[in-house]
């Protein structure tokens, strides 16, 4: 259920309505931040999707849980009339649905590589225990064994975008409406 008034003519796209009528500059910045994550990530598509999916599960965002970067990110940009030179969907093979189904069980599933598992762990701990992960020396030793500093910064900013913007979508009820780019994942 939407938490702000959206006219009936805009009911199919409450996020678009809010972006045009409320906090326009802030929403434009959020849109640029979100799109930058999909355009510039260094992470493999599977690492990206593992972390993104874990945040979607934690946030409870329905659209985010249905979103599949391999198909929906290109569609999201195509809706603007242009496809950037690079998208995260270009960063390797896409996960299958079994991958997505196992993300919540990342600790015990044998489906994930060490890097994918660490990306999912980072996302979960970033969202649920940021003070603890910041001080976890053993975690950071593992992270530096598997990821470069550039990849860690990339992962942290990607997770920040998904955590914050996914929570906005869920809390305001924007995820109660299936957006056109998310319909293919339903």
Phi and psi in degrees as a GROMACS rama.xvg file:
@    title "Ramachandran Plot"
@    xaxis  label "Phi"
@    yaxis  label "Psi"
@TYPE xy
-68.3806  142.346  UNK-2
-101.731  -3.58945  UNK-3
-124.802  158.436  UNK-4
-73.3414  129.12  UNK-5
-128.501  123.992  UNK-6
-58.9361  150.744  UNK-7
-53.7599  -36.9934  UNK-8
-63.248  -22.4077  UNK-9
-109.473  7.65976  UNK-10
-60.1734  -27.4893  UNK-11
-76.0024  -15.5747  UNK-12
-142.429  71.0044  UNK-13
-63.7179  -32.1706  UNK-14
-64.2362  -45.2891  UNK-15
-61.6716  -40.9863  UNK-16
-61.576  -48.8895  UNK-17
-61.8222  -38.4174  UNK-18
-65.4491  -31.7467  UNK-19
-82.9662  -23.7889  UNK-20
-121.962  -17.675  UNK-21
-133.728  135.677  UNK-22
43.9114  48.9231  UNK-23
-55.8331  -44.5629  UNK-24
-67.3115  -40.1996  UNK-25
-66.2717  -45.1234  UNK-26
-66.7652  -33.6305  UNK-27
-65.5824  -41.5885  UNK-28
-63.0839  -41.2048  UNK-29
-63.368  -40.2893  UNK-30
-63.4238  -43.6996  UNK-31
-63.8557  -42.4485  UNK-32
-60.9407  -48.9836  UNK-33
-59.7081  -47.1703  UNK-34
-66.9879  -33.9832  UNK-35
-60.6128  -38.1053  UNK-36
-59.3932  -44.3158  UNK-37
-75.3498  -24.9227  UNK-38
-87.9064  -31.1122  UNK-39
-121.211  3.48515  UNK-40
-63.2498  138.505  UNK-41
-88.087  -13.7974  UNK-42
-69.4061  151.724  UNK-43
-64.3099  156.572  UNK-44
-58.8376  -38.2143  UNK-45
-68.229  -40.9984  UNK-46
-63.4011  -45.8829  UNK-47
-57.2832  -50.7754  UNK-48
-69.1494  -34.5128  UNK-49
-62.0124  -48.9042  UNK-50
-65.9037  -44.238  UNK-51
-62.543  -42.7329  UNK-52
-65.9762  -38.788  UNK-53
-63.4368  -40.6117  UNK-54
-64.6834  -42.0123  UNK-55
-59.0829  -40.2931  UNK-56
-65.9818  -44.916  UNK-57
-64.9058  -43.594  UNK-58
-70.848  -26.783  UNK-59
81.2946  10.8581  UNK-60
-71.3813  116.645  UNK-61
-65.2757  -48.5649  UNK-62
-60.9365  -43.7457  UNK-63
-62.7318  -35.6193  UNK-64
-71.2626  -28.8222  UNK-65
-86.926  -20.3362  UNK-66
-64.9782  138.872  UNK-67
-128.152  111.259  UNK-68
-57.169  -34.9612  UNK-69
-59.5585  -37.7325  UNK-70
-106.672  -37.3119  UNK-71
-83.2174  -28.8585  UNK-72
-65.2464  -48.2244  UNK-73
-59.3768  -38.4848  UNK-74
-65.9093  -38.0485  UNK-75
-60.871  -44.0839  UNK-76
-75.0343  -34.142  UNK-77
-61.5369  -32.064  UNK-78
-63.4578  -22.3415  UNK-79
-88.4481  -6.09051  UNK-80
95.17  -5.05639  UNK-81
-140.155  147.684  UNK-82
-111.051  124.129  UNK-83
-59.354  161.21  UNK-84
-57.9135  -33.8415  UNK-85
-138.851  141.456  UNK-86
-133.4  156.874  UNK-87
-58.9439  -25.9533  UNK-88
-62.92  -14.0906  UNK-89
-84.8257  -5.52158  UNK-90
-91.2002  47.4649  UNK-91
108.97  178.338  UNK-92
-67.3718  146.375  UNK-93
-76.6634  152.327  UNK-94
-69.7322  155.026  UNK-95
-91.1264  175.089  UNK-96
-64.9101  -28.4674  UNK-97
-63.492  -35.4941  UNK-98
-58.3884  -51.9963  UNK-99
-60.7471  -39.9324  UNK-100
-64.3353  -28.4004  UNK-101
-91.6709  -7.36376  UNK-102
-56.0213  -42.9877  UNK-103
-63.1565  -24.3639  UNK-104
-103.721  34.707  UNK-105
-57.8861  -28.7762  UNK-106
-67.0923  -34.7709  UNK-107
-110.516  -17.9458  UNK-108
-70.3827  142.217  UNK-109
-95.0687  12.5789  UNK-110
-78.5423  -17.1491  UNK-111
-107.228  142.725  UNK-112
-72.4177  166.195  UNK-113
-57.2913  -39.119  UNK-114
-67.7712  -42.8516  UNK-115
-61.9743  -44.1419  UNK-116
-61.6843  -43.5228  UNK-117
-67.2959  -38.1881  UNK-118
-61.6786  -42.4472  UNK-119
-66.4186  -44.403  UNK-120
-59.5573  -46.0287  UNK-121
-57.3259  -47.8627  UNK-122
-58.3732  -48.1761  UNK-123
-60.85  -47.2341  UNK-124
-72.0145  -35.5212  UNK-125
-57.3811  -44.914  UNK-126
-75.3932  -34.7162  UNK-127
-104.232  -27.7007  UNK-128
-147.66  61.7002  UNK-129
-60.159  -34.5341  UNK-130
-69.1481  -37.0698  UNK-131
-70.42  -47.0558  UNK-132
-66.1172  -33.4503  UNK-133
-59.8647  -31.2957  UNK-134
-103.319  5.595  UNK-135
-85.6328  91.9351  UNK-136
-58.4462  -41.5058  UNK-137
-64.5375  -40.5486  UNK-138
-60.1738  -47.3426  UNK-139
-66.3911  -31.3628  UNK-140
-64.6389  -43.971  UNK-141
-63.5544  -42.1437  UNK-142
-61.1564  -44.2951  UNK-143
-71.9337  -23.4774  UNK-144
-69.2033  -29.0758  UNK-145
-106.617  -28.5146  UNK-146
-126.01  147.221  UNK-147
-75.953  165.387  UNK-148
-58.9677  -40.2536  UNK-149
-61.2  -40.3768  UNK-150
-69.3841  -35.9704  UNK-151
-65.4488  -43.2804  UNK-152
-63.6897  -42.5224  UNK-153
-58.0853  -51.3792  UNK-154
-59.665  -44.9581  UNK-155
-61.7352  -43.8096  UNK-156
-71.8291  -35.6736  UNK-157
-62.4486  -47.35  UNK-158
-62.6739  -38.7595  UNK-159
-61.4796  -43.344  UNK-160
-62.4858  -47.6762  UNK-161
-66.3303  -40.4182  UNK-162
-63.1897  -54.4958  UNK-163
-67.2642  -51.6345  UNK-164
-73.7179  -32.6603  UNK-165
-66.2394  -36.9684  UNK-166
-68.3733  -38.5986  UNK-167
-59.4354  -49.0909  UNK-168
-58.9042  -43.5742  UNK-169
-72.546  -46.8827  UNK-170
-63.745  -38.3788  UNK-171
-85.3906  -2.67035  UNK-172
80.6716  9.9413  UNK-173
-62.9949  -24.8765  UNK-174
-80.9006  2.40776  UNK-175
-81.4552  -6.92837  UNK-176
-120.053  128.872  UNK-177
-79.1973  114.302  UNK-178
-74.4293  155.615  UNK-179
-53.5817  -42.3249  UNK-180
-71.5856  -16.7638  UNK-181
-93.833  -12.8596  UNK-182
-63.0565  -33.1356  UNK-183
-67.405  -20.9909  UNK-184
-89.9586  -10.2235  UNK-185
